[in-house]
Amino acid sequence: MSIQVSELSKIYGEQRAVDGISFELKKGEITGFLGPNGAGKSTTMKMITGFLPPSSGKASVCGFDVVTQSLEVRKRVGYLPESNPLYYDMYMREFLEFIAGVHQLGKAGAGRISDVIRLTGLEPEQHKKIGALSNGYKQRVGLAQALLHDPEVLILDEPTTGLDPNQLADIRQLIRELGANKTVILSTHIMQEVEAICDRVIIINKGKIVADDKLSNLQQNNTAQHYLQVTFAEPVTEAELLAIGGITRVVAREDRSWQLFTSEVDLVRKNLLQFALINNRNILSLQSNSQSLETIFREITTGNASY
């Protein structure tokens, strides 16, 4: 495994920022690491990179312990922190040359700098000072420095902050390509980004992992996640719909449309058609859907669902 985390905790006084979490990530996997503000995401990432020491538990990267072998870990990790610290008075290429020196890339550094400038779309701005760049380009510089030493593991905390739609599409594609032969942890509050990029989702809340599964499984394996969208020609009451077998919850929409939540889509579809026939109601449209990751996230982190 590229990353192994076992009973990892971080305690500040009486606060458990991270509370005994465990997970493993393998090469070629892009994982969305999600949670509300203050859930412990950034703290976990900082412990994995060796930036923060854990209070208890263990973590390793590519077989190296983050505490006792932190230098070896840092050689193998590319890290883009949420704050994206940069030297604004340095020219972009000058800054990347400095980072190449930190990683002791030697003669290979110049070629590698040109490669990451091209990969991250920085070529039009490469001769400017970092302080003169837009927020989107500054974010790209942060990503470029994380990629410079060609790490085996990428840890990206809010990597697409400040990007316009065109830049966003380019960086998403780059992350997908990098994820083919690296281990990538991606933290973001943009759920559509996770749906577009990630294979797996880990959700942390109040320092504990509350969900860990493939994205497709999260959207299929829970009763709260499936619903039928139905539109009637005639008025129908909530009580009438809840009386139909297999429906666990209903939500009224506009124009006599309803969302009917269920774990048994086929059964509810059959019962719904029987209801319409017996009660002389006409169904104008009927389709099955899965909730978005944003809805799933809200339900898990507010305690309205279990996964």
Protein Blocks (a to p, Z undefined) as FASTA:
>chain_A
ZZdcehiacdehjacfbghiacdddehiacdddddehilpmmmmmmmnomaccfbdcdde
ehiafklmmmmmmmmpccddfklpadfkbcfklmmmmmmmmnonmjmlmmmmmmmmmmno
pmmmmmpcfklpcfklmmmmmmmmmmmnopabdcdehklgoiafklmmmmmmmmmmmmmm
pccddddfblklmmmmmmbdcddeehiafbdcdfklmmmmpfklgccddddfbdcdfklm
mmpghiabdcddehhiacdddfblmlmmmmmmmmmmmnopacfbdcdddddfklmmmmmm
nopacZZ
